[in-house]
Amino acid sequence: MKTLREAFDVQVKQKKQDILNDYDIFPDKKLLDKLRTEIIENLIDNEMPNNVSLTEWINDDIDKTIEGYDLSNLERSHLFNLIDNEINGYGPISELLEDDNITEIMINSPDEIYIEIDGQLVKDESVSFINDEHIIRTVQRLIEPTGRVIDATNPMVDSRLFDGSRINAVIPPLSVKGPVVTIRKFKENMTNIDELIRIGSLTPYMARFLDAAVRGKLNIIVCGGTGSGKTTLLNILTGFIEDNERIITIEDAAELRLNQPHVISLETRTTNYDSEGEITIRDLVINSLRMRPDRIIVGEVRGNEAFDMLQAMNTGHDGSLTTLHANSAMDALNRLETMVLMGGFDIPVKAVREYINSAIDLIVNIERMSDGRRKITSIVELEDFKGDEIKLKEIFAFRQKGLTEQGEVDGEYILFDGIPKVYKKIKARGIDDLDDIFYKKN
C-alpha cells in the first residue's frame, strides 16, 4: 500500500489545461472549494490500492465525491488539476510560483492571498487554502528540501526555495491571526546589468561605472528600502568579479547566484531545540577572514557584524560588497554607525566615522518608485572627513519631475560635474575605460 506522497509518479504529469485559476468561468466557486476539500481529505486519509494508478485513484475519488452534483467537464478537469497540484506541486500557489510575471506572493490567511505584479499589489481572488493547516502543510513541503522545519517549537522560518526564491513564514503562537507567508520570487531574467538598463533602472554610463567599480575593487554598499531590489542588484554586481578570484558569500538564506568557478557560500544557522548551536552573520564574517578570501560578500549587514565587515574592508579585503536597509546614502552611514556603537565596542563616535570613511568607497541607493518600478536613484562616494562629519558627493542621481498621465514616474538621470575621487582608485588598478564619461564632461 502506498501513501499519498509515495503514490505520485509520472502518470500524473500530463498536459494541464489553461483553467487552473480561471475561477471566473465557474458559477459556483464555493461548491468547487467544498468538493476540493473533501477530495483532498479523502486522499490523505486513505491509502491507494496496489492495483490502480494514481491517476485512476484520483479520478475515482473525484467521481464518488461529485456524484449527485451537476458539474461540467470543465469544472471536473479543474478539480483534477487542483488535486494534482496538491500532489505534484505546492497546492493552491503552484501556478503562482510558476508565473514569471509575479514577483511576490503574500498569504495572510486561507482566503486572503496577495500577489505583486509590476510592482503593484493585487488580491488574487482565484486562489485559496482550505484552512490554516493547509497553509502550514504547504510551507513544510516548500522548505523540506532545505532541511528547515516549521512547527510550534520553531514557529518562524526564513529560507530559500528550490529556484532561489526566498520564503518567510510565521505561524502561531508568534502570528496571532494564523500562518502568514511571504515568498519573494527569484527572477531568472533579472541577472544581468543589461536587463536593468532595458527597464530603466539605470543608464549605460552608470552601468559602465559600476562595472569598473567592482572590477577596481571598491568597497560598495547597496542600500534601499524593503522590496527595493537590493539583493537583485547585489547579485548583478557580483557578475563583474573576475573568474580568478576566491569569493566568499555570507547570507542568512543563500539567495546570491554567482557563476564564477571559485565561490564559497556560507549560511547562518538558527538555534536547535535547546537554544544552542546558533551561527550568526558575525560568526561567519569573522571566520571568512581565515579562509583567504579575495572578496567577501555579505547578503545584508544589520547587526554586530557591521564592525567586522568594516574591519575586513580596512585590512586589505578590498572589493567587499554588502547591502543595508536604508532609504538614502546618509541614512546608510548613520545606520552603520549605530550598528557599530550598539555592538558593545568602546570606540568614540568620531573614530567610528573615520573608520567608516576609510572603509567604504561607494554607496548605491535603489528605490521602488510609486509606479512599482525600481530605479538606482543615486551613486555616492565618501568624499572626505571634515570636522566630525563624513562628506558625501553624488556621482549619478535620478531626479523625479512628476508623474505621467499613466501614473508612471517621470524624471531624468544626472551625471554630476567633477572627476570622482574613486576613479583614481579604479585607474590605479589599470582600469581607465571611463575617461569618455568623466573627462569629456569636464
C-alpha positions as CSV (number, residue, x, y, z in Angstrom):
1,M,0.0,0.0,0.0
2,K,1.2,3.5,-0.9
3,T,0.7,6.8,0.9
4,L,-0.4,9.9,-1.0
5,R,3.2,11.2,-1.3
6,E,4.7,7.9,-2.3
7,A,2.0,7.3,-4.8
8,F,2.8,10.2,-7.1
9,D,4.5,9.2,-10.3
10,V,5.0,10.2,-13.9
11,Q,1.4,9.2,-14.8
12,V,0.1,12.4,-13.3
13,K,2.5,14.6,-15.3
14,Q,0.1,15.2,-18.2
15,K,-0.6,18.3,-20.0
16,K,-2.7,20.6,-17.9
17,Q,-5.5,22.8,-19.3
18,D,-5.3,26.6,-19.0
19,I,-8.1,26.8,-16.5
20,L,-6.3,26.3,-13.2
21,N,-7.0,29.7,-11.6
22,D,-9.7,30.9,-14.0
23,Y,-12.4,30.8,-11.4
24,D,-14.5,33.5,-13.1
25,I,-15.8,30.9,-15.6
26,F,-17.3,28.8,-12.8
27,P,-20.7,29.7,-11.5
28,D,-20.3,28.2,-8.0
29,K,-16.9,28.7,-6.6
30,K,-17.9,27.7,-3.1
31,L,-19.1,24.3,-4.3
32,L,-15.8,23.7,-6.0
33,D,-13.9,24.6,-2.9
34,K,-16.1,22.3,-0.8
35,L,-15.5,19.4,-3.2
36,R,-11.8,20.1,-3.3
37,T,-11.6,19.9,0.5
38,E,-13.5,16.6,0.6
39,I,-11.3,15.0,-2.1
40,I,-8.0,16.1,-0.6
41,E,-9.1,14.9,2.9
42,N,-10.2,11.5,1.4
43,L,-6.9,11.0,-0.4
44,I,-4.8,12.0,2.6
45,D,-6.8,9.7,5.0
46,N,-6.8,6.7,2.7
47,E,-4.1,4.6,1.0
48,M,-4.0,3.9,-2.7
49,P,-4.8,0.3,-3.8
50,N,-1.9,-1.5,-5.4
51,N,-3.9,-2.5,-8.5
52,V,-4.6,1.1,-9.7
53,S,-2.6,4.0,-10.9
54,L,-2.5,7.3,-9.1
55,T,-4.5,9.0,-12.0
56,E,-7.2,6.3,-11.7
57,W,-7.3,6.7,-7.9
58,I,-7.8,10.4,-8.1
59,N,-10.4,10.2,-10.9
60,D,-12.3,7.5,-9.0
61,D,-12.4,9.6,-5.8
62,I,-13.5,12.7,-7.8
63,D,-16.3,10.7,-9.4
64,K,-17.5,9.5,-6.0
65,T,-17.3,12.9,-4.5
66,I,-19.2,14.8,-7.2
67,E,-21.9,12.2,-7.6
68,G,-25.2,14.0,-7.5
69,Y,-23.7,17.3,-8.5
70,D,-24.3,18.7,-12.0
71,L,-20.7,19.6,-12.9
72,S,-19.4,20.4,-16.4
73,N,-16.4,18.6,-17.8
74,L,-14.5,21.9,-17.4
75,E,-15.3,22.0,-13.7
76,R,-14.3,18.4,-13.3
77,S,-11.0,19.0,-15.1
78,H,-10.4,22.0,-12.8
79,L,-10.9,19.8,-9.7
80,F,-8.4,17.2,-11.1
81,N,-5.8,19.9,-11.6
82,L,-6.3,21.3,-8.1
83,I,-5.7,17.8,-6.7
84,D,-2.8,17.3,-9.0
85,N,-1.2,20.4,-7.7
86,E,-1.5,19.1,-4.1
87,I,0.4,16.0,-5.0
88,N,2.8,17.2,-7.7
89,G,3.3,20.8,-6.8
90,Y,2.7,23.2,-3.9
91,G,-1.1,23.3,-3.5
92,P,-3.1,26.4,-4.4
93,I,0.1,28.5,-5.1
94,S,1.6,26.1,-7.6
95,E,0.7,28.2,-10.6
96,L,1.7,31.4,-8.8
97,L,5.1,30.1,-8.3
98,E,5.5,29.2,-12.0
99,D,4.2,32.6,-13.2
100,D,7.2,34.7,-14.2
101,N,5.1,37.9,-14.0
102,I,4.5,37.5,-10.3
103,T,7.4,38.8,-8.1
104,E,5.9,38.2,-4.6
105,I,3.2,36.0,-3.1
106,M,1.8,37.1,0.3
107,I,-0.5,34.7,2.2
108,N,-2.3,36.4,5.1
109,S,-5.0,33.8,5.7
110,P,-6.5,30.9,3.8
111,D,-8.7,33.2,1.6
112,E,-6.5,36.3,1.7
113,I,-3.7,36.0,-0.8
114,Y,-1.9,38.9,-2.5
115,I,0.5,38.9,-5.4
116,E,2.8,41.6,-6.7
117,I,2.8,42.2,-10.5
118,D,4.9,45.0,-12.0
119,G,5.4,46.4,-8.5
120,Q,1.7,46.6,-7.7
121,L,-0.1,44.5,-5.1
122,V,-3.3,42.7,-6.2
123,K,-5.5,40.5,-4.2
124,D,-5.9,37.1,-6.0
125,E,-9.5,36.1,-5.6
126,S,-9.0,32.9,-7.6
127,V,-6.7,31.2,-5.1
128,S,-7.5,29.9,-1.6
129,F,-6.4,27.4,1.0
130,I,-8.7,25.1,2.9
131,N,-7.6,26.2,6.4
132,D,-4.5,27.2,8.4
133,E,-3.3,23.6,8.5
134,H,-3.4,23.5,4.7
135,I,-1.1,26.6,4.6
136,I,1.3,25.0,7.1
137,R,1.4,21.8,5.2
138,T,2.3,23.6,2.0
139,V,5.0,25.6,3.7
140,Q,6.5,22.4,5.1
141,R,6.6,20.9,1.7
142,L,8.3,24.0,0.3
143,I,11.1,24.2,2.9
144,E,11.6,20.4,3.3
145,P,14.5,20.2,0.8
146,T,16.4,23.0,2.7
147,G,16.4,21.0,5.9
148,R,14.3,23.7,7.7
149,V,11.2,22.9,9.8
150,I,8.3,24.9,11.0
151,D,6.1,23.8,13.9
152,A,5.0,25.0,17.4
153,T,8.6,24.7,18.6
154,N,10.1,26.5,15.5
155,P,7.2,28.9,14.6
156,M,9.3,31.1,12.2
157,V,11.3,30.2,9.2
158,D,13.3,32.2,6.7
159,S,14.8,30.2,3.9
160,R,15.4,29.8,0.2
161,L,13.4,27.7,-2.2
162,F,14.4,25.3,-4.9
163,D,14.6,28.1,-7.6
164,G,16.4,30.7,-5.5
165,S,13.2,32.4,-4.3
166,R,13.0,33.5,-0.6
167,I,10.3,32.3,1.8
168,N,9.4,33.7,5.2
169,A,6.7,32.1,7.2
170,V,5.4,32.8,10.7
171,I,2.8,30.6,12.4
172,P,1.1,30.7,15.8
173,P,1.9,31.4,18.6
174,L,4.0,34.2,17.0
175,S,1.4,35.1,14.5
176,V,-1.9,35.9,16.2
177,K,-4.2,35.6,13.2
178,G,-2.7,32.3,11.8
179,P,0.0,31.4,9.4
180,V,1.5,34.3,7.4
181,V,3.7,33.5,4.4
182,T,5.7,35.8,2.2
183,I,7.5,34.5,-0.9
184,R,9.8,36.8,-2.8
185,K,10.5,35.1,-6.1
186,F,13.8,34.9,-7.8
187,K,13.6,36.4,-11.3
188,E,15.8,34.4,-13.7
189,N,15.8,37.2,-16.3
190,M,17.0,39.8,-13.8
191,T,20.5,38.6,-13.6
192,N,22.5,41.0,-15.7
193,I,23.0,44.7,-16.0
194,D,21.6,44.9,-19.5
195,E,18.2,43.9,-18.2
196,L,18.3,46.8,-15.6
197,I,19.2,49.2,-18.4
198,R,16.3,47.9,-20.5
199,I,13.7,48.5,-17.8
200,G,15.2,52.0,-17.0
201,S,16.7,51.2,-13.6
202,L,19.9,53.0,-14.6
203,T,21.8,54.4,-17.6
204,P,24.5,52.8,-19.7
205,Y,27.0,55.2,-18.2
206,M,26.0,54.2,-14.7
207,A,26.3,50.5,-15.6
208,R,29.8,51.0,-17.0
209,F,30.8,52.9,-13.9
210,L,29.5,50.1,-11.6
211,D,31.2,47.5,-13.7
212,A,34.6,49.4,-13.4
213,A,34.0,50.0,-9.6
214,V,33.5,46.3,-8.9
215,R,36.5,45.3,-11.1
216,G,38.5,48.1,-9.5
217,K,37.8,46.5,-6.1
218,L,35.9,49.4,-4.5
219,N,34.1,48.6,-1.3
220,I,30.4,49.1,-2.1
221,I,27.2,49.2,0.0
222,V,23.9,48.8,-1.8
223,C,21.1,50.4,0.3
224,G,17.4,50.7,-0.1
225,G,14.0,50.0,1.5
226,T,12.1,46.7,1.7
227,G,11.4,45.2,-1.7
228,S,13.6,47.8,-3.5
229,G,15.7,45.2,-5.2
230,K,18.9,45.4,-3.1
231,T,19.7,41.7,-3.3
232,T,18.9,41.6,-7.1
233,L,21.3,44.5,-7.7
234,L,24.0,42.9,-5.4
235,N,23.7,39.7,-7.4
236,I,24.2,41.6,-10.7
237,L,27.2,43.5,-9.3
238,T,28.9,40.2,-8.3
239,G,28.8,39.3,-12.0
240,F,31.5,41.8,-12.7
241,I,34.0,40.0,-10.4
242,E,36.9,38.2,-12.3
243,D,36.8,34.5,-12.5
244,N,40.3,34.1,-10.9
245,E,39.2,35.4,-7.5
246,R,38.2,33.4,-4.5
247,I,34.8,34.7,-3.4
248,I,33.1,34.0,-0.1
249,T,29.4,34.8,0.3
250,I,27.7,35.1,3.7
251,E,23.9,35.1,4.0
252,D,21.0,34.1,6.3
253,A,19.5,32.2,3.4
254,A,21.6,31.7,0.3
255,E,20.0,33.8,-2.4
256,L,23.0,35.0,-4.4
257,R,23.8,33.1,-7.6
258,L,27.4,33.6,-8.7
259,N,28.7,32.0,-11.8
260,Q,32.4,32.3,-11.0
261,P,34.3,29.0,-10.6
262,H,35.7,29.7,-7.1
263,V,32.8,30.6,-4.8
264,I,32.3,29.5,-1.2
265,S,28.8,30.1,0.1
266,L,28.2,30.3,3.9
267,E,24.8,30.3,5.5
268,T,23.8,31.1,9.1
269,R,22.2,28.5,11.4
270,T,19.4,29.1,13.9
271,T,19.3,27.5,17.3
272,N,18.2,23.9,17.9
273,Y,15.5,22.8,20.3
274,D,17.8,23.5,23.3
275,S,18.5,27.1,22.0
276,E,22.1,26.1,21.2
277,G,24.2,25.9,18.1
278,E,23.4,29.3,16.5
279,I,25.8,30.6,13.9
280,T,25.4,34.3,13.1
281,I,26.4,36.5,10.2
282,R,29.1,37.9,12.5
283,D,30.5,34.5,13.3
284,L,30.7,33.8,9.5
285,V,32.3,37.1,8.7
286,I,35.0,36.6,11.4
287,N,35.6,33.0,10.1
288,S,35.7,34.1,6.5
289,L,38.8,36.2,7.2
290,R,40.7,32.9,7.9
291,M,39.6,31.5,4.6
292,R,41.9,33.6,2.4
293,P,39.2,35.5,0.5
294,D,39.7,37.8,-2.4
295,R,36.2,39.1,-2.0
296,I,33.8,39.0,0.9
297,I,30.1,39.5,0.1
298,V,27.6,39.8,2.9
299,G,24.0,39.5,1.9
300,E,22.8,42.1,4.4
301,V,24.5,43.8,7.3
302,R,22.2,44.6,10.2
303,G,23.9,44.0,13.5
304,N,27.2,43.4,15.3
305,E,28.8,42.1,12.1
306,A,29.0,45.7,10.8
307,F,32.2,46.3,12.7
308,D,33.8,43.1,11.5
309,M,32.8,43.9,7.9
310,L,34.4,47.4,8.2
311,Q,37.5,45.8,9.7
312,A,37.8,43.5,6.8
313,M,37.5,46.4,4.4
314,N,40.1,48.3,6.2
315,T,42.6,45.4,6.4
316,G,43.2,44.6,2.8
317,H,40.0,42.9,1.7
318,D,39.1,45.4,-1.0
319,G,36.2,44.8,-3.2
320,S,33.8,43.8,-0.4
321,L,30.1,44.1,-1.2
322,T,27.0,44.1,1.0
323,T,23.5,45.5,1.3
324,L,22.0,47.6,4.1
325,H,18.4,48.6,4.8
326,A,18.3,52.4,4.5
327,N,16.5,55.0,2.5
328,S,19.5,57.1,1.4
329,A,23.3,57.1,1.5
330,M,23.4,59.3,4.6
331,D,20.8,57.1,6.3
332,A,23.0,54.1,5.5
333,L,26.0,55.7,7.1
334,N,24.0,56.6,10.2
335,R,22.7,53.1,10.5
336,L,26.2,51.6,10.0
337,E,27.5,53.9,12.8
338,T,24.6,52.9,15.1
339,M,25.3,49.2,14.5
340,V,28.9,49.6,15.5
341,L,28.1,51.6,18.6
342,M,25.4,49.2,19.7
343,G,27.8,46.3,19.2
344,G,29.4,47.0,22.6
345,F,32.6,48.3,21.2
346,D,34.2,51.1,23.3
347,I,35.0,53.4,20.4
348,P,34.4,57.2,20.2
349,V,31.9,58.3,17.6
350,K,34.5,60.3,15.7
351,A,36.7,57.2,15.5
352,V,33.8,55.1,14.2
353,R,33.1,57.7,11.5
354,E,36.7,57.8,10.5
355,Y,36.7,54.0,10.3
356,I,33.6,54.1,8.1
357,N,35.1,56.8,5.9
358,S,38.3,54.8,5.3
359,A,36.5,51.6,4.6
360,I,33.6,52.5,2.3
361,D,34.1,53.8,-1.2
362,L,30.6,53.8,-2.8
363,I,27.0,53.7,-1.7
364,V,24.4,52.8,-4.3
365,N,20.9,53.6,-3.4
366,I,18.0,51.8,-5.1
367,E,14.3,52.6,-4.6
368,R,11.0,51.2,-5.6
369,M,9.1,54.1,-7.1
370,S,5.5,55.0,-6.7
371,D,4.7,53.2,-10.0
372,G,6.3,50.0,-8.8
373,R,9.4,50.3,-10.9
374,R,12.8,50.0,-9.3
375,K,15.5,52.6,-10.0
376,I,19.0,53.3,-8.8
377,T,18.4,56.9,-7.5
378,S,22.0,57.7,-6.5
379,I,25.5,56.6,-6.7
380,V,27.5,58.4,-4.0
381,E,31.2,58.4,-2.9
382,L,32.5,59.2,0.5
383,E,34.5,62.3,-0.4
384,D,36.2,63.5,2.7
385,F,36.1,63.6,6.5
386,K,35.8,67.2,7.8
387,G,35.3,68.1,11.4
388,D,33.4,65.2,12.8
389,E,31.3,64.6,9.7
390,I,31.6,62.4,6.6
391,K,31.1,64.4,3.4
392,L,29.3,62.7,0.6
393,K,29.4,63.6,-3.1
394,E,26.9,62.3,-5.7
395,I,28.3,60.9,-8.9
396,F,25.0,59.9,-10.6
397,A,21.4,60.5,-9.5
398,F,17.8,60.2,-10.6
399,R,15.6,63.3,-10.2
400,Q,11.9,62.8,-10.4
401,K,9.9,65.6,-12.1
402,G,6.4,64.2,-11.6
403,L,4.1,61.5,-13.0
404,T,2.8,60.9,-16.5
405,E,-0.9,60.7,-17.3
406,Q,-0.5,56.9,-17.0
407,G,0.8,57.3,-13.4
408,E,4.4,56.4,-14.3
409,V,7.3,58.2,-12.7
410,D,8.8,60.9,-15.0
411,G,12.4,62.1,-14.4
412,E,15.9,62.2,-15.6
413,Y,19.3,60.8,-14.7
414,I,22.1,63.3,-13.9
415,L,25.9,63.0,-14.1
416,F,27.4,65.5,-11.7
417,D,30.4,67.7,-12.5
418,G,33.9,66.7,-11.3
419,I,36.1,63.7,-11.5
420,P,35.1,61.2,-8.8
421,K,37.8,60.6,-6.2
422,V,37.2,56.9,-6.5
423,Y,38.0,57.0,-10.2
424,K,41.6,57.4,-9.2
425,K,41.5,54.2,-7.2
426,I,39.9,52.5,-10.2
427,K,42.5,53.7,-12.6
428,A,45.3,52.7,-10.2
429,R,44.2,49.1,-10.9
430,G,44.7,49.6,-14.6
431,I,41.0,50.3,-15.4
432,D,40.8,53.5,-17.4
433,D,37.8,52.9,-19.7
434,L,35.7,55.6,-18.2
435,D,37.6,58.6,-19.5
436,D,35.0,59.3,-22.1
437,I,32.4,59.7,-19.3
438,F,34.2,62.0,-16.9
439,Y,36.8,63.8,-18.8
440,K,34.6,64.6,-21.8
441,K,32.1,66.2,-19.4
442,N,34.7,68.1,-17.6
